[in-house]
Amino acid sequence: QVQLVESGGGLVQPGGSLRLSCAASAHSSSIYAMGWYRQAPGNQRELVARITGGGSTNYADSVKGRFTISRDNAKNTVYLQMNSLKPEDTAVYYCNAVTLVFRLDYWGQGTQVTVSS
């Protein structure tokens, strides 16, 4: 069982920045990949960014060049730095972890990000 605790969401104006954090209860060596997904009202949940234990990353096209995912293995924590935020980035952001063994999926409770003037 992996518990994920997210923080850092909130209200920001267009063009602003936010940093999301997600702390995992499991040691980083047991986690294959961690990532961030988001879900806006009426939409399906979509991948925003993901990072593997080896540091490989992938991003949704809509956030490339604006968002950066990083991972602190010593703290079992993943971060999402979001810059140049747009109203269409408004969504609930969920942290995800995939275990090394059996590739099990775990989810955080979600944190609201609202981009509005």
N, C-alpha and C positions, 0 to 999 in steps of 0.2 A: 504494500500500500504506500502510495506516495501522496503526500499532501502538498498543495501549492498555495501559497499566500501572496496575493497581488497587492500592489500599492502604486500610487502615483497618478491616478486618473483625476479628472476635474474639468473645469470650464476654462477655456482659453480663447483668445481672439484669433481670427484668421491671421496667418503668418507667424503665430507664436510657437512655442515649444513646450513639450512635456516629456518627462522620462518615467516610464513604467518599470517597476521592479517585480520580480517573481522569485520567491525563495522556496526551494524544494526541501522536503523533510528527508529525502534520500540522498546518499552520497553521490556526487557527480559521476563516480566510476560505474554506478549501476544504471545510469541514464544514457540512452543512445542519443537522444536529441531533445531539445526544448525549443518552444516557439510561441508565437503570439498569433491568435486568430481574432477576428472581429465579426460582429453581427449587428447590422443596423435593422431597425424596424421594417418588417416585411421582406427582408433579405435572408439568404442562407448564410451560414457561418462560412467565412473565407479565410484562407491563410494570408497572414500579413508578412511574417518573416520567421525563419527557422534557422537554428544553428546546431550542428552536431558536436559531439564531444571533441572531435578533432579540429573543430573551428570552421568547418565548411558552412557557408550560409546561402540561403536563397530568399528572395523577396518577391512579393507581388509587384507586377509592373507599375501599378498605381502609386507605389511608395518608394520605388527605386530613386536614389539620389536625395531623398528627404529623411528616410528612417534608417536607423542603424541598430542592428541587434548585436549584443555582446554577452559574454558569459564569464563569470568569475567562478571557476571550479572550486576554489578554496572556500567560497561562501555558499556554494550550491545555488547560485543565484543567476538569473538571466535578466538582462535589461533591454528595453526598447527606447532608444532616443528618437523622438519624433520632432522634426523641425519643419518649418514652413507649412504648418498645419492648415488644412482646408476644411470648409464646412462638410464636405463629403467624407471626411475622416471620422465624423461623428458616429459613434457606435459603442457597444459594450465590447471591451477587449478581454479576451480570455487567454490565460497562460496554459500551455500544454506541455506535457512531458511524456516521452515514450521510453519505456524501460529497455535495457539491453537484452534481458532475458524475456522471451515470449512476445516482445514488442507490445506491451500493454500500454494503453492510453490513459492518462490522468489529466483532469481539468481543474483549473482554479474556479473561484466563484464568480469571476468577472469584475471588471472595473469600468465605470462609465467615463468615456471621453466625449466632451461636447465642445465643438468648435463653432463659436458664434460671436457676432459683434453685439 
